Amino acid sequence: MTEILFYHLTESKLEDALPPLLEKSLERGWKVAVQTASVERRDVLDVHLWTYRDDSFMPHGTDAAENAAQQPILLMASGENSNTANVRFIVDGAEPPVVDAYERIVFMFDGYDAEQLEAARGQWKKLKGEGHTLTYWQQSPEGRWQKKA
């Protein structure tokens, strides 16, 4: 069964919280897909992942590239699984694909964005109703993840 996690951002922005989680996914040998709600947002994250830290390299690409299928981290604005990812991050309130196709689905949402918060609540209710086991994580005041449910 797919492991489904909800990450509630309360102390940092997605741009700060996402890269460490992507790095951990790569360390585990997983291929990753990051689904955004728009092409524009995908492109902003693409630029950010190249420059978010001076001392790191985050191998990734977008679904607009010719070599999308070979990317260890693929940024996309669609529901496809072009790089046969094991893990899918759903950000910015994007509509997720069928969850059973992945080992892990991670919903990341900004707790100060009413639309994202409502979309996450809707997904939680839907997936819980389908019988999935869900885990909810929220940031502490120090920005660390704490399991709440």
C-alpha positions as CSV (number, residue, x, y, z in Angstrom):
1,M,0.0,0.0,0.0
2,T,1.1,3.5,-0.7
3,E,2.5,5.5,2.2
4,I,0.7,8.9,2.1
5,L,2.1,11.9,4.1
6,F,0.8,15.4,4.6
7,Y,3.4,18.1,5.3
8,H,1.9,21.3,6.7
9,L,4.2,24.3,6.2
10,T,3.8,26.8,9.0
11,E,7.3,28.1,9.6
12,S,9.0,28.1,6.2
13,K,8.2,28.3,2.5
14,L,8.1,25.4,0.1
15,E,11.4,26.5,-1.4
16,D,13.2,26.0,1.9
17,A,11.4,22.8,3.0
18,L,11.3,20.9,-0.2
19,P,15.1,20.5,-1.1
20,P,16.1,18.6,2.1
21,L,13.2,16.2,1.5
22,L,14.3,15.7,-2.1
23,E,17.9,15.1,-1.0
24,K,16.7,12.4,1.5
25,S,14.6,10.7,-1.3
26,L,17.7,10.6,-3.5
27,E,19.8,9.2,-0.7
28,R,17.3,6.3,-0.4
29,G,17.6,5.6,-4.1
30,W,14.2,6.8,-5.0
31,K,13.2,8.5,-8.3
32,V,11.0,11.5,-7.5
33,A,8.3,13.4,-9.3
34,V,7.3,16.9,-8.0
35,Q,3.9,18.0,-9.3
36,T,3.1,21.7,-9.2
37,A,-0.2,23.4,-9.9
38,S,1.1,25.3,-13.0
39,V,3.9,25.4,-15.6
40,E,5.0,28.8,-14.2
41,R,5.4,27.4,-10.7
42,R,7.3,24.4,-12.1
43,D,9.7,26.7,-13.8
44,V,10.2,28.8,-10.6
45,L,11.1,25.6,-8.7
46,D,13.4,24.5,-11.5
47,V,15.5,27.6,-11.2
48,H,15.4,27.5,-7.4
49,L,16.7,23.9,-7.2
50,W,19.8,24.9,-9.2
51,T,20.6,27.8,-6.9
52,Y,19.1,27.1,-3.5
53,R,22.5,26.3,-1.9
54,D,26.0,27.1,-3.1
55,D,27.5,23.8,-1.9
56,S,24.9,21.3,-3.4
57,F,23.9,19.8,-6.7
58,M,20.3,18.6,-7.1
59,P,20.0,16.6,-10.3
60,H,16.7,17.3,-11.8
61,G,14.8,18.4,-14.9
62,T,11.3,19.3,-16.1
63,D,8.7,17.4,-18.0
64,A,9.3,19.9,-20.9
65,A,12.9,18.5,-21.4
66,E,13.7,15.8,-24.0
67,N,15.4,13.7,-21.3
68,A,12.5,13.8,-18.8
69,A,12.3,10.1,-18.4
70,Q,15.9,9.9,-17.2
71,Q,15.6,12.5,-14.5
72,P,16.1,11.4,-10.9
73,I,13.9,14.3,-9.9
74,L,11.3,15.5,-12.4
75,L,9.3,18.7,-11.9
76,M,6.0,18.6,-13.7
77,A,2.7,20.4,-14.0
78,S,0.8,17.2,-15.1
79,G,-0.3,13.9,-13.6
80,E,1.9,11.7,-15.7
81,N,4.8,9.6,-14.3
82,S,7.3,10.2,-17.1
83,N,10.4,9.2,-15.0
84,T,8.7,6.2,-13.4
85,A,9.0,7.8,-9.9
86,N,8.6,5.9,-6.7
87,V,7.8,9.0,-4.8
88,R,5.5,11.9,-5.8
89,F,5.4,15.3,-4.1
90,I,2.2,17.2,-4.6
91,V,2.7,20.9,-4.0
92,D,0.8,24.2,-4.4
93,G,-2.6,22.4,-4.2
94,A,-2.0,20.4,-7.4
95,E,-4.5,17.6,-8.2
96,P,-2.8,14.3,-7.6
97,P,-2.8,11.3,-9.9
98,V,-3.9,7.8,-8.8
99,V,-1.9,7.3,-5.6
100,D,-1.5,3.5,-5.8
101,A,1.1,3.9,-8.6
102,Y,3.7,5.1,-6.0
103,E,5.5,3.9,-2.9
104,R,5.0,7.2,-1.3
105,I,2.9,10.3,-1.9
106,V,3.8,13.6,-0.1
107,F,1.4,16.5,0.0
108,M,3.1,19.7,0.9
109,F,0.9,22.7,1.6
110,D,1.3,26.3,2.9
111,G,-0.7,26.6,6.1
112,Y,-1.1,30.4,5.4
113,D,-2.6,29.8,1.9
114,A,-6.4,29.2,2.3
115,E,-6.7,27.5,-1.1
116,Q,-3.8,25.1,-0.4
117,L,-5.1,24.4,3.1
118,E,-8.6,23.6,1.7
119,A,-7.2,21.4,-1.1
120,A,-5.1,19.4,1.5
121,R,-8.1,19.0,3.8
122,G,-10.1,17.8,0.8
123,Q,-7.4,15.3,-0.2
124,W,-7.1,14.0,3.4
125,K,-10.9,13.5,3.6
126,K,-11.0,11.7,0.2
127,L,-8.0,9.4,0.8
128,K,-9.1,8.6,4.4
129,G,-12.6,7.7,3.0
130,E,-10.9,5.4,0.5
131,G,-9.3,3.5,3.4
132,H,-5.7,4.8,3.0
133,T,-3.4,5.2,6.0
134,L,-2.4,8.8,6.3
135,T,0.3,10.6,8.3
136,Y,0.2,14.3,9.1
137,W,3.4,16.3,9.9
138,Q,3.5,19.9,11.0
139,Q,6.5,22.2,11.5
140,S,7.5,23.1,15.0
141,P,8.4,26.8,15.7
142,E,12.1,25.8,14.9
143,G,11.0,24.5,11.5
144,R,11.5,20.8,12.4
145,W,8.8,18.2,11.3
146,Q,6.6,16.8,14.1
147,K,4.2,14.0,13.6
148,K,0.8,15.1,14.7
149,A,-1.4,12.3,13.3
